[in-house]
Amino acid sequence: VQAGVVAVSTERIVATASPFRGLPFDDPLFRRFFRVPQRQRERRTQGLGSGVIISPDGYVLTNNHVVEGADRIVIDLTDGRSFQARVVGTDEKSDVAVLKVDADGELPIVPVGDSDKLKVGQWVLAIGNPFGLQHTVTYGIVSAVGRGDVGIVDVEDFIQTDAAINPGNSGGALVNLRGELVGINAAILSQSGGYQGIGFAIPVNLATRIKDQLIDYGEVIVGYLGVSYQTLTADMA
């Protein structure tokens, strides 16, 4: 199972414009009457996350926020191999992204389970790359299922777990004790930015449905009912 969880490294090139420094350009009166020339500078930023290989031909599930805006994406396997990945599609509303790598031969996968069968109190393992420490495994229980109203993304149906999830775990695997993928680790609820025992994973059944649409159509096609709703309060009742 661990071999199917990969490290996802991203690189973004950010263009920044900075005015020439020194007189007379720093003079407010000069800037009022003359257009100050700008110099374009490029700054490279790097990010680290995790991903899960879910098919032998190289499809990888991860989070949208892990690869969003990336100019270059590289995945690293446990056996030392590295591949450049391309983005098949992303869905910001659910924070799911699908990557594709082309490799000679089959790649190791994490078998997909059924997240609808998860029960509160069930043991689970979180596998990922927290703080760049590749293929770290932590364990805990399912604290809640169907968790919404967290305020992280638009589509929320999270598995809540107390398995330690830290920065860098995003996009990694949440598996049951049979080694089956049941969730994609996505976020933590923390006042310090570190582990506080409240982590969230996207159920694999939801992630798989989104993955299929991203592969088939390049986007997620949703229906709209045409109504809105709100919570019924005691005063309204």
N, C-alpha and C positions, 0 to 999 in steps of 0.2 A: 504493500500500500504506500509506504513512504517514498518509494521510487517514483510514484506517479505524481507526487507533489513537487513543484518546481519553484525556484527563486525567479522572480520577475524583476529585471533591472531596466529602468527607463532613463532616457536622456531627452531633455527639452532644451531647445535653443531659444533664448529669450532676447529679443532686440530691444535695446534701450537707447533713448536719445538723451544726450547730455549737452547743455550749452557750453560753448567755450568759456573757460574761466579766465579771470583777469580783466583789467581795464582795457577798453572802455565797456566791455560787454556786461560787466556787473553793475554798471551805472544805471539806475532806474530811468533817468532822463534819456539815456541812449536807447534803452529798450522800448521806450515810448514811441520813438520816431523811426527806429530802424528795426528790421526783421533780424533777429539774432540767429545766425547760422547754427545748425544742429549737426552733431556727429553721431552716427549710428554705431552702437557698440553691441556686440553679441556676448551673451552670458550663458554658459551651459549649466543647467541644473540637473541633478540626478536624483532618482527615487528608487526605493526598494519595496517590493511587495512579494506576494505569493500567487501561485496559480495551481490548477489541478488539471492534469491530462485525463480527458474522459473518453478518448477514442484512440485506437492504435495508429490511425492515420494523421494524428497530430492536432486535434482540436483541444484547446485549453480554455477552461473557465477561470475567470478572475473577476475583480471588481472594476467597474467603470472608473472610479476615482484613482485606481492604481495606474491606469494607462492613459487617462484623459490628457490630451494635448501633447502626448509623447511623440518625438520625432524618430526615436529609435527604441526598439524593445528587444531585449535579449532574455532568453530563459536558460537557466542552468539546472542540469539534472544531477542526481546523486552520484552517477557514474563518471562525472567530470565533463560530460559533453555539454556544449553550448550551441544554441541555435538562435538566429535572428527570427523574430516573429512578426507577423503582420496582423492588423486588426481586421477581423471579419465584420464585426458590428458591435455597437455599444448601446445600452439603454440607460440613460441617466435617471429615469424615474424609479427603476428598481436597483440601480447600481450594479448591473451585470454587464460583463464584456466577454466576447468570444475572440480568442486569438487562434492563429493557425501557424504551425511550423512544418517545414518540409524536411523530412529526415529519411535516410536510407534504412529501410526495414521498419518493423513495428516499434512503437514506443511503449514504455510501461504505462499502465493506466490504473486509476482507482475505480473499482467497480461501483456502480451507482445503486444506491438503496432506495427505500421508500420513506420519505420524510413524513408522510401522512400517518405512519404507524408509530411515530415517536411518542413516548409517554413521559410525563414529568417524573423526574427521579431516575431516569435511565442514564447509564454511564455512557459518556462520549469522550473522544479524543480530538484535540485540536492540533493540526500539523501545519507548520508554516515556517516563516523566516523572521521572527521578531528581532528587531534591532540588527538585522543582517546576519544573525546566527542561523545558518541554513539548516533546515530539516529538524527543527525543534518540536518535540512532542509534549503536550500538556494534557492533563485529564481533569474531568469534572462530571457534572450531571446536567441534564436538561432541567433548567430552572423554570421555564415556561414555554409554551408553544402559542403560535398565533398572536404574538405580541405586536401591537400597533400603537399609533399615537406617540411614537418615540420622537418624531420630528427630524429624522435623518434623511429619508427619501420620501417620494410621493407614494410609492407602492410598498407598504410595510406589512409583512406577515412573518415576523422574525421568530427564529428559535433563540430563546435566551438561555445562556449557559454560564456556569461559573468556572469553566475551564479557562485557564489563564490565556487571554488574548491581549497582545500588545502591539504597538506600531510595527508594521512589517508583516503581521499575520494576515492582513487584509488580502482576500482572494484565495486563502489557503483552505484546507479541507477540514470539515468537521465530520468525523466518522464514528459509527457505532462499534461495538466490541467484535462484530463480525468483519470489520474492516471495510464496510460499505459506506460510500459517501452519502451523507444525509444533509449536509449544509455547506455553504460557502461563507467562511468567516468574513464579516463585513465591518464591524464597528465595535467600539467599547463606550460605555458610559462611565466617565471618570472626571473628577475635579482636578486631578493632577496630570492627566494625560497618560497615566500608566494603569496597570492592572488593579482593579478594585472588585473583582468578582462578578461583574455584570458585562457580559459580552453578547453580541448578536450575530447570528448567521442567517443567510438567506436559505430557506428550505430548498433542497435540491430539486423537488418536483416543480417549484416555481422557476428556478434557474434553468431547468431543462426545457420547459415550455418556451421561455424567452430565447434560449440558445437555438432552438429549432427555427423560430421565426427569424432570428438574426441571420442564420445560415441560409434560409430559403429566400428571404425577402430583403435582408440588409437593414431591417428596421422591425420594430414591434408594432403590429397592427392591433388596435384595441377598438372595442365598440363603446358607444356612449348611450346611456339610457335617457338622457335629457331631463333629469331631475337632480335636485341637490338635497342634501340632508344636513341635519344638525342634531346635536345631543339634546334630548328632552330633559330639561331641568325641572326641579320641583316647582319653581315659580311658574314656568310655562304650563306644567300640568295643572 
